[in-house]
Amino acid sequence: MQAPSASGHVLAADASGGVNGIALAVFIFFFLAVTVMGFLAARWRKAEQSDNLDEWGLGGRSFGTWVTWFLLGGDLYTAYTFVAVPAAIYAAGAAGFFAVPYTILVYPLIFTFLPRLWSVSHKHGYVTTSDFVRGRFGSKALSLAVALTGILATMPYIALQLVGIQAVLDVMGVGGGESTNWFIKDLPLLIAFGVLAAYTYSSGLRAPALIAFVKDGLIYIVIAVAIIYIPIKLGGFDHIFHVAGDAFAQTNPATGKPRGELASGPNAQWAYATLALGSALALFMYPHSITATLSSQSRNVIRRNTTILPLYSLMLGLLALLGFMAIAAGIKVQNGQLAIPQLFENMFPDWFTGVAFAAIGIGALVPAAIMSIAAANLFTRNIYKDFLKPGATPAQEHKVAKLVSLLVKVGALVFVLTMDKTVAINFQLLGGIWILQTMPALVGGLFTRWFHRWALLAGWAVGMVYGTVAAYGVASPTQKHFGGSNAEIPGIGEIGYIGLTAFVLNVLVTVVLTVVLRAAKAPAGVDETSPEDYTADAGDKGVQVELPPATAGSVH
């Protein structure tokens, strides 16, 4: 899940000094437990023929309702969500609550199209969204565009999961300060990365699926305790909101305006609404969301999950309130991203602080694993097989995907260790703008083939260029470029989410060019799907081969 940056500052150590030994011991206990689970997952529901992407990258497409629910929850509600959503509330107030309505909006949306995507993917053996786009529109160029966008949007997301682990380690006092030797300082993160890389390589999607049970269980426990225990210690919610309201009314010296709002005012409504809507449209365009979806055993599993996943939205609403509690507790950090870990450190007994930090740390491992697998699937199927080695066998695909998953994590680690962490946040915000531009090809293709493949490609390019340029021009008090994801909406004059504006331009270009290209009778490409593929269930035999042109159909 994406969230706005709560601070332009680097995610650096704000630890209060010294190592919290008890919290660290509890953290290590849970970390070792999920490490063992990660390696044991290789034997969980293992098929006889396991050297293929269906088994390693999609868990054999065998997960039922509850496994899929925990996997999707672990996939979408990440360590960054745990830290960034309440941090946004801590920094600016009500604007950070945009994440709650957008997670409510998203589930009715995905109920309409995810079962169709599951069905056609099951029927034809599609592993990625790019597989579907290539098969539906007969265009490797459009498929490549979707694949590259997915990889590009996923990489900084993985980096932010490692940043989340690093933030927890900083608050626990592990690794020393900024003056400490770089190797000693980053050794805990290097160890966490090595373990993550090893069990993902060994067990594939089964590892995060199994660990997600522990991750989500810990998060629910921590939030349930926090929402009761911390307000009692702070004098109740009335006092919390009163202190927060006074804090937000104070002038921010960097901007000359109030720090934030306890409730969104009229001037923020366009930004709030467009950000919520645009984020809802983008959430299930991310490769890791689709990977978790395609791992389920039937279309009914997907339908059931869209009805019970809103429970996570309830959790998110409670989680967001921690931002107000951090203000009331007097938490003072230079970097808002550390506000919640520091709140836990100050308010909880040491042993439960360790539980809370373990929830955040494991909350980083699960999505990081799924994201690296999703990126590896995209590279293997839609770059390696489509362009580098068309005759690749399933075993070769399996081998390449495992290697690429390692390279993706190494890239994210290098990013975190060598670059300003603000850059990772900026690119994650850009990722939401970028990934939204794949929606016309993916969701549009699930319901109609009227859009022309070349028009979709042109619309994607326009949306990508506009979104990137507009985001580059956004400044903040701490940086000249990529200072946020909101800018003036052309023709309206209101401030709104750049991604949604880029998406509207994308659709307009796609529609206009489709009319022109169809009038010019430009070749539309071969559709290898047929109408019944979009309602097929697990009992229907998958063809997993390209249909001959004579039998190709389309869904209108």
PAMARFI-189435 format. One line per 10 residues: for each residue y, z, x of C-alpha. Coordinates in nm, 3 decimals, m for minus. Each point is the difference from the previous one (the first is absolute). Last residue first. Layout:
N
Y,Z,X  ...
END
This chain:
556
m0.728,m2.554,m1.741  m0.302,0.051,0.222  m0.107,m0.291,0.211  m0.306,m0.211,0.059  m0.203,m0.142,0.284  m0.326,m0.159,m0.107  0.064,m0.349,0.138  0.174,0.139,0.306  m0.324,0.161,0.125  m0.004,0.380,m0.018
0.050,0.182,0.329  m0.273,0.247,0.073  m0.030,0.372,m0.069  m0.186,m0.072,m0.326  m0.007,0.360,m0.123  m0.264,0.068,m0.267  0.138,0.170,m0.306  m0.116,0.360,m0.042  0.303,0.132,0.184  0.243,m0.145,m0.252
0.156,m0.342,m0.054  0.330,m0.010,m0.193  0.204,m0.208,0.244  m0.296,m0.218,0.102  m0.031,m0.128,m0.359  0.309,m0.216,0.039  m0.126,m0.187,0.312  0.087,0.043,0.367  m0.006,m0.257,0.281  0.348,m0.132,m0.083
0.066,m0.312,0.207  0.349,m0.082,0.123  0.310,m0.085,m0.204  0.077,m0.342,0.145  0.364,m0.090,m0.078  0.035,m0.175,m0.337  0.381,m0.035,0.040  0.047,0.174,m0.337  m0.243,0.266,0.118  0.200,0.043,0.320
0.333,0.030,m0.184  m0.125,0.247,m0.264  m0.177,0.205,0.269  0.316,m0.008,0.211  0.202,0.160,m0.279  m0.262,0.266,m0.078  m0.064,0.097,0.363  0.369,0.013,0.089  0.070,0.227,m0.298  m0.302,0.220,0.079
0.105,0.055,0.362  0.361,0.065,m0.098  m0.123,0.270,m0.241  m0.223,0.144,0.274  0.290,0.011,0.250  0.204,0.199,m0.254  m0.295,0.233,m0.056  m0.045,0.056,0.374  0.370,0.066,0.054  0.002,0.296,m0.239
0.332,0.030,m0.180  0.372,0.061,0.041  0.195,m0.164,m0.282  0.215,m0.310,0.041  m0.192,m0.204,m0.252  0.021,m0.351,0.143  m0.171,0.095,0.327  m0.156,0.351,m0.011  0.180,0.224,0.249  m0.236,0.172,0.245
m0.285,0.253,m0.004  m0.288,0.026,0.252  0.160,0.224,0.261  0.166,0.011,0.343  m0.170,m0.317,0.120  0.296,m0.064,0.230  0.294,0.198,0.139  m0.165,0.341,0.023  0.081,0.369,m0.052  0.261,m0.002,m0.278
m0.190,m0.283,m0.168  0.026,m0.377,0.018  m0.168,m0.267,m0.212  0.040,m0.351,0.145  m0.353,m0.018,0.137  m0.132,0.079,m0.348  0.182,m0.305,m0.141  m0.133,m0.223,0.280  m0.358,0.120,m0.047  0.003,m0.029,m0.379
0.166,m0.342,0.001  m0.243,m0.141,0.258  m0.313,0.140,m0.165  0.106,m0.099,m0.352  0.089,m0.354,0.107  m0.329,m0.040,0.189  m0.207,0.129,m0.293  0.179,m0.236,m0.238  m0.074,m0.293,0.234  m0.370,0.093,0.022
m0.024,0.043,m0.376  0.168,m0.339,m0.049  m0.247,m0.161,0.241  m0.295,0.149,m0.192  0.133,m0.115,m0.336  0.022,0.265,m0.270  m0.188,m0.108,m0.315  m0.324,0.157,0.121  0.025,0.286,m0.244  m0.112,0.359,m0.052
m0.144,0.120,0.332  0.217,m0.244,0.193  0.318,0.166,m0.122  m0.129,0.334,0.124  m0.079,m0.125,0.350  0.240,m0.287,0.062  0.295,0.155,m0.185  m0.070,0.344,0.154  0.009,m0.099,0.368  0.377,0.061,0.023
m0.051,0.368,m0.083  m0.171,0.042,0.339  0.322,m0.082,0.185  0.235,0.243,m0.174  m0.254,0.283,0.025  m0.058,m0.082,0.367  0.373,0.013,0.065  m0.007,0.369,m0.090  m0.293,0.042,0.239  0.195,m0.193,0.263
0.291,0.240,m0.025  m0.228,0.303,0.013  m0.172,m0.131,0.312  0.338,m0.071,0.160  0.108,0.357,m0.075  m0.293,0.113,0.216  0.182,m0.133,0.307  m0.256,m0.190,0.202  m0.259,0.075,0.269  m0.247,0.248,m0.146
0.012,m0.105,m0.366  m0.010,m0.374,0.066  m0.275,0.042,0.261  m0.202,0.189,m0.261  0.056,m0.268,m0.264  m0.110,m0.271,0.242  m0.308,0.200,0.095  m0.080,0.041,m0.369  0.021,m0.376,m0.058  m0.206,m0.068,0.312
m0.278,0.229,m0.121  m0.012,m0.165,m0.343  m0.005,m0.335,0.182  m0.319,0.095,0.183  m0.179,0.104,m0.320  0.118,m0.315,m0.180  m0.121,m0.223,0.285  m0.350,0.149,m0.007  m0.037,m0.028,m0.378  0.130,m0.356,m0.002
m0.254,m0.087,0.270  m0.281,0.155,m0.204  0.113,m0.188,m0.313  m0.016,m0.326,0.200  0.312,m0.180,0.122  0.000,m0.373,m0.074  0.376,m0.024,m0.058  0.075,0.151,0.343  0.372,0.015,0.080  0.178,m0.112,m0.318
m0.173,0.122,m0.315  m0.248,0.236,0.166  0.237,0.170,0.244  0.316,m0.017,m0.212  m0.096,0.062,m0.362  m0.334,0.176,0.017  0.027,0.193,0.325  0.373,0.067,m0.001  0.003,0.112,m0.364  m0.309,0.220,0.040
0.150,0.162,0.311  0.322,0.079,m0.188  m0.203,0.161,m0.280  m0.211,0.199,0.247  0.312,0.125,0.179  0.153,0.099,m0.333  m0.313,0.182,m0.116  m0.019,0.203,0.323  0.370,0.085,m0.002  m0.030,0.094,m0.369
m0.270,0.263,0.074  0.135,0.133,0.331  0.349,0.080,m0.126  m0.101,0.217,m0.292  m0.238,0.165,0.244  0.308,0.116,0.192  0.197,0.093,m0.311  m0.287,0.198,m0.154  m0.074,0.156,0.340  0.362,0.112,0.020
m0.035,0.172,m0.337  m0.326,0.168,0.100  0.154,0.117,0.329  0.297,0.140,m0.189  m0.260,0.179,m0.209  m0.125,0.185,0.307  0.351,0.079,0.123  0.115,0.154,m0.327  0.230,m0.241,m0.183  0.380,m0.005,m0.021
0.137,m0.086,0.344  m0.269,m0.246,0.122  m0.028,m0.158,m0.344  0.376,m0.054,m0.012  m0.010,m0.140,0.356  m0.262,m0.256,m0.105  0.223,m0.080,m0.299  0.327,m0.041,0.192  m0.142,m0.205,0.287  0.095,m0.336,m0.152
0.355,0.129,m0.045  0.066,m0.027,0.373  0.263,0.237,0.134  m0.179,0.282,m0.172  0.141,0.296,m0.193  m0.230,0.158,m0.258  0.200,0.254,m0.201  m0.280,0.081,m0.243  0.210,m0.139,m0.287  0.032,m0.333,0.182
m0.374,m0.016,0.074  m0.070,0.090,m0.364  0.204,m0.296,m0.122  m0.210,m0.234,0.217  m0.318,0.173,m0.116  0.081,m0.130,m0.349  m0.123,m0.343,0.111  m0.356,0.132,0.029  0.000,0.105,m0.365  0.097,m0.352,m0.105
m0.255,m0.145,0.240  m0.282,0.209,m0.145  0.083,m0.124,m0.349  0.006,m0.353,0.140  m0.344,0.062,0.151  m0.133,0.070,m0.349  0.127,m0.352,m0.078  m0.320,m0.122,0.176  m0.209,0.086,m0.309  0.069,m0.302,m0.224
0.028,m0.261,0.275  m0.325,0.137,0.139  m0.191,m0.072,m0.319  0.105,m0.366,0.009  m0.099,m0.033,0.364  m0.342,0.157,m0.059  m0.036,m0.234,m0.299  0.040,m0.295,0.235  m0.314,0.107,0.185  m0.130,0.143,0.328
0.327,0.096,0.165  0.082,m0.115,0.354  0.234,m0.269,m0.133  0.253,0.264,m0.107  0.004,0.184,0.334  0.060,m0.329,0.182  0.270,m0.095,m0.254  0.198,0.317,0.064  m0.046,m0.041,0.377  0.133,m0.356,m0.015
0.330,0.105,m0.163  0.073,m0.193,m0.321  m0.100,0.306,m0.199  0.321,0.187,0.082  0.242,m0.293,m0.021  0.063,m0.021,m0.375  0.043,0.377,m0.026  0.234,0.001,0.300  0.216,m0.266,m0.162  0.019,0.193,m0.327
0.085,0.335,0.163  0.250,m0.154,0.241  0.160,m0.201,m0.280  0.037,0.309,m0.221  0.140,0.232,0.268  0.240,m0.253,0.149  0.126,m0.100,m0.344  0.032,0.363,m0.109  0.186,0.133,0.303  0.356,m0.045,m0.127
m0.086,0.163,m0.333  m0.102,0.330,0.162  m0.347,0.106,0.113  m0.074,0.370,m0.046  0.018,0.262,0.276  0.222,m0.241,0.186  0.057,m0.061,0.371  0.190,0.102,0.312  0.335,m0.044,m0.174  0.217,m0.270,0.161
0.197,m0.018,0.327  m0.284,m0.205,0.147  m0.082,0.171,0.330  0.163,0.330,m0.100  m0.230,0.030,m0.305  0.203,0.190,m0.257  m0.169,0.289,m0.181  m0.109,m0.062,m0.359  m0.361,m0.057,0.111  m0.020,0.353,0.142
0.141,0.161,m0.316  m0.253,m0.185,m0.214  m0.284,0.098,0.233  0.096,0.369,m0.019  0.009,m0.010,m0.380  m0.323,m0.202,m0.020  m0.189,0.254,0.212  0.152,0.300,m0.184  m0.113,m0.132,m0.337  m0.335,m0.098,0.151
m0.091,0.359,0.083  0.110,0.262,0.251  m0.093,m0.168,0.329  m0.332,0.181,0.053  m0.111,m0.078,m0.356  0.117,m0.359,0.042  m0.218,m0.031,0.316  m0.321,0.134,m0.155  m0.022,m0.206,m0.319  0.089,m0.358,0.103
m0.136,0.062,0.348  m0.343,0.121,m0.119  m0.057,m0.300,m0.228  0.143,m0.235,0.266  m0.230,0.135,0.272  m0.309,m0.007,m0.221  0.067,m0.355,m0.121  0.059,m0.116,0.357  m0.318,0.165,0.126  m0.214,m0.162,m0.269
0.164,m0.336,0.063  m0.083,0.008,0.371  m0.350,0.140,m0.040  m0.105,m0.264,m0.254  0.185,m0.268,0.199  m0.232,0.071,0.297  m0.285,m0.183,m0.174  0.200,m0.311,m0.089  0.181,0.014,0.337  m0.337,m0.029,0.181
m0.171,m0.245,m0.238  0.270,m0.258,0.069  m0.136,m0.072,0.349  m0.257,0.242,0.141  m0.007,m0.059,0.376  0.337,m0.161,0.067  0.168,0.237,m0.246  m0.182,0.292,0.165  0.121,m0.091,0.346  0.358,m0.102,m0.080
0.069,0.323,m0.189  m0.150,0.211,0.280  0.205,m0.180,0.264  0.319,0.029,m0.206  m0.043,0.375,m0.048  m0.060,0.039,0.376  0.306,m0.209,0.085  0.209,0.206,m0.244  m0.112,0.322,0.167  0.071,m0.154,0.346
0.357,m0.108,m0.087  0.184,0.288,0.169  m0.252,0.032,0.282  0.029,m0.372,0.078  0.378,m0.008,m0.034  0.053,0.293,0.240  0.203,0.259,m0.190  0.377,m0.037,m0.024  m0.016,m0.101,m0.368  m0.174,0.321,m0.089
m0.361,0.114,0.022  m0.315,m0.169,m0.124  m0.082,0.230,m0.289  0.281,0.213,m0.141  m0.142,0.007,m0.354  0.319,m0.178,m0.114  m0.055,m0.275,0.257  m0.367,m0.044,m0.093  0.099,m0.048,m0.364  0.261,m0.261,0.093
m0.248,m0.181,0.226  m0.249,m0.030,m0.283  0.269,m0.154,m0.221  0.105,m0.235,0.282  m0.362,m0.117,0.019  0.018,m0.081,m0.371  0.333,m0.172,0.063  m0.162,m0.235,0.252  m0.254,m0.108,m0.261  0.284,m0.091,m0.238
0.175,m0.181,0.286  m0.306,m0.232,0.029  m0.061,m0.054,m0.372  0.302,m0.215,m0.089  m0.061,m0.245,0.284  m0.373,m0.020,m0.074  0.063,m0.070,m0.368  0.275,m0.251,0.071  m0.226,m0.181,0.248  m0.279,m0.019,m0.256
0.223,m0.121,m0.285  0.153,m0.272,0.221  m0.346,m0.100,0.125  m0.125,m0.041,m0.357  0.302,m0.214,m0.083  m0.077,m0.220,0.302  m0.372,m0.006,m0.078  0.075,m0.150,m0.340  m0.263,m0.081,m0.263  0.197,0.187,m0.264
m0.264,0.237,m0.136  m0.233,0.007,0.299  0.275,0.050,0.257  0.176,0.259,m0.217  m0.328,0.186,m0.058  m0.089,0.016,0.369  0.359,0.105,0.071  m0.046,0.296,m0.234  m0.284,0.115,0.223  m0.380,0.032,m0.009
m0.081,m0.287,m0.236  m0.373,m0.034,m0.069  0.044,m0.264,m0.269  m0.111,0.189,m0.311  0.100,0.343,0.128  0.346,m0.126,0.092  0.039,m0.166,m0.341  m0.099,0.322,m0.175  0.200,0.240,0.217  0.315,m0.209,m0.038
m0.042,m0.009,m0.377  m0.054,0.378,m0.008  0.316,0.042,0.213  0.222,m0.206,m0.232  0.091,0.177,m0.323  m0.094,0.356,0.097  0.213,m0.050,0.312  0.318,m0.012,m0.207  m0.094,0.296,m0.222  m0.058,0.197,0.323
0.318,m0.096,0.186  0.258,0.142,m0.238  m0.111,0.361,0.046  m0.003,m0.033,0.380  0.348,m0.150,m0.027  0.121,0.287,m0.216  m0.094,0.262,0.265  0.110,m0.185,0.315  0.358,m0.027,m0.131  0.020,0.380,0.035
0.167,m0.040,0.340  0.328,m0.099,m0.165  0.014,0.345,m0.162  0.097,0.186,0.317  0.131,m0.161,0.316  m0.155,0.161,0.308  m0.245,0.251,m0.145  m0.100,m0.241,m0.277  m0.067,m0.268,0.265  m0.198,0.257,0.199
m0.199,0.077,m0.317  m0.105,m0.368,m0.011  m0.030,m0.044,0.378  m0.251,0.270,0.104  m0.283,m0.028,m0.252  0.072,m0.370,m0.043  m0.023,m0.049,0.377  m0.327,0.189,m0.001  m0.123,m0.257,m0.251  m0.026,m0.028,m0.376
m0.108,m0.363,m0.038  m0.324,m0.014,0.200  m0.121,0.352,m0.058  0.060,m0.051,m0.370  m0.172,m0.336,0.010  m0.298,0.151,0.183  m0.010,0.306,m0.225  m0.002,m0.216,m0.311  m0.245,m0.251,0.152  m0.245,0.281,0.080
0.047,0.135,m0.351  m0.053,m0.326,m0.186  m0.284,m0.148,0.203  m0.003,m0.154,0.346  m0.245,m0.280,0.080  0.202,m0.298,0.127  m0.214,0.034,0.316  0.257,0.239,0.145  0.268,m0.269,m0.012  0.075,m0.065,0.372
m0.332,0.104,0.157  m0.243,m0.104,m0.275  0.176,m0.300,m0.153  0.126,m0.097,0.347  m0.348,m0.060,0.138  m0.243,0.168,0.240  m0.149,0.243,m0.253  m0.316,m0.179,m0.108  m0.230,0.285,m0.104  0.285,0.163,m0.192
0.150,0.338,0.086  0.078,0.222,m0.297  0.130,0.267,0.240  m0.143,m0.054,0.348  0.332,m0.101,0.162  0.159,0.288,m0.193  m0.155,0.240,0.252  0.265,m0.105,0.255  0.293,0.070,m0.231  m0.157,0.318,m0.135
m0.022,0.140,0.354  0.366,m0.085,0.053  0.085,0.150,m0.339  m0.142,0.335,0.111  0.160,m0.017,0.345  0.344,m0.050,m0.158  m0.064,0.280,m0.247  m0.082,0.245,0.277  0.282,m0.128,0.224  0.258,0.070,m0.272
m0.139,0.349,m0.058  0.023,0.072,0.374  0.352,m0.144,0.021  0.120,0.215,m0.288  m0.144,0.308,0.171  0.148,m0.089,0.340  0.353,m0.082,m0.113  0.116,m0.134,0.336  0.339,0.099,0.129  0.346,m0.112,m0.100
0.160,m0.072,m0.334  m0.121,m0.355,0.004  0.257,m0.268,m0.062  m0.185,m0.264,0.198  0.110,m0.356,m0.060  m0.016,m0.231,m0.300  0.318,m0.171,0.110  0.303,0.036,m0.220  0.104,m0.238,m0.273  m0.108,0.245,m0.258
m0.176,0.008,m0.332  m0.139,m0.346,0.047  m0.089,m0.145,m0.335  m0.353,0.027,m0.126  m0.292,m0.238,0.003  m0.342,0.085,m0.130
END
